[in-house]
Amino acid sequence: MIKVLIAGGTGWAGSELARGVISHPEMELVGATSRSQAGNNLGDFLGISDVQVPVFGEISEALESVDFDVLVEYTKPASAKRNILAALEKGKRVVVGTSGLTDQDYEEIELAAIQNQSSVLAVGNFALTVVLLQKFSEMAAKYIPNFEIIDYAHEDKVDSPSGTARELAFRLGKVQRPTEFISEKELVGIKETRGGELNGVRIHSLRLPGHVIGIESIFGLQDEKLTIRHDSGSSAKPYVNGALLAIEKVNTFQGLKRGLDSVMDFEI
């Protein structure tokens, strides 16, 4: 049995994953963190009367109180890095579902994972359709050197760009840097409308009611264009199976891996 602790276990995605772990035959949910539900039973919060799972206010309390193998980090960017490093110091393996961590954050996290002979699997988005979007976009970027990203989300999402967009920019930037037709110095008007640049890739983040999570990678050649797009619905269920797979696979390596596809077999 893989013993799991979910940081952010009462959140939108964390609570749905908690249900998935509870019903998984080879996993045991031994705890969760949530400041609003600290001291309570997660089973009561989820409406599952026969489940007893303690909820802690901080990761430090959980590390002192329960034994677990894998931490799933599903909180906020401000606390995520602290939670991850604390777990790694105790030799725990970590699956990251929280968005907003930077490449510099991951450099520090990777070093901590190596020093503690542990592993971190960072997944900006666990949905299978996002994994495919990332792979297809990397394939396209090998042949089309002109591309940008549009990142869609609900109006109260605080991080911009999203973790999914950050990961996609990281991947595409590694394939090749897109063509810069007009330099930053040559731009006139309101330069910010051209989007932010990350790993050499321009990202435009839209935050409006009616959107959940969506992302587009847009490629252009003379007289032709290619758009690869993913859109999420209002439920967190599409992320559960990918997160469960990440929990299973995070013990198959040491150090840091980014993206669910890094532990999946995509050979045809």
Secondary structure, DSSP 8 states (H G I E B T S, - for coil): -EEEEEETTTSHHHHHHHHHHHH-TTEEEEEEE-TTTTTSBHHHHHT-TT---BEESSHHHHHHH---SEEEE-S-HHHHHHHHHHHHHTT-EEEE------HHHHHHHHHHHHHTT-EEEE-S---HHHHHHHHHHHHHHHH---EEEEEEE-TT--SSS-HHHHHHHHHHHHH-----SS-GGG--S-GGGG-EEETTEEEEEEE-TT--EEEEEEEEETTEEEEEEEE--S-SGGGHHHHHHHHHHGGGSSEEEESGGGGS----
